[in-house]
């Protein structure tokens, strides 16, 4: 479970502080699929960076499976992130000079998976997303939909507890958007936890619950997982 309690995050733009999270409290239950919607600039990506241990709270509490993680060392946070959290980005973030298979293998290397397992696991993940015939292609040789499927295979190959998706369908045509959403739904159906930020109403409709990030707090319909924002 991912749990924020009275979470605050701010940074300075010149001498002026910008408050992104302002007393935000919410639980993302294991196996849930939550879509977060908000206008541009409201802090959706910052929220994912906090959940994914890329940024630290200014104040408040963040727990993963009951463990307070906001105050852990950088090394410990990196280990949790590498092994337990998968990221899916709108702009894919593939390494351009590594082929498709090597991009996925890289995630396993970072996660500390033994070398003799990496190639087979990467190829199995790419087969799951329908790219078994593109293993040796470079990212610039792929369509947008193919690149996002490689990114999803990279995110899921280490069997993470949580998938954090930042506008994952934003650069895709309708056919590939539906393909990515089906693959994410399959991960969720297998017990994975998904938190997706999106402007896309159709993408949000794939989630179990939709919440809004407004005035630095998450707000949504009452649910077993949500705490008042």
PyMOL commands that set and color helices and strands:
alter all, ss='L'
color gray80, all
select helices_A, chain A and resi 44-51+74-84+100-110+115-128+139-141+144-156+174-189+201-204
alter helices_A, ss='H'
color red, helices_A
select strands_A, chain A and resi 2-13+16-28+33-37+59-64+67-68+85-89+162-166+193-197+209-214+217-220
alter strands_A, ss='S'
color yellow, strands_A
deselect
rebuild
show_as cartoon
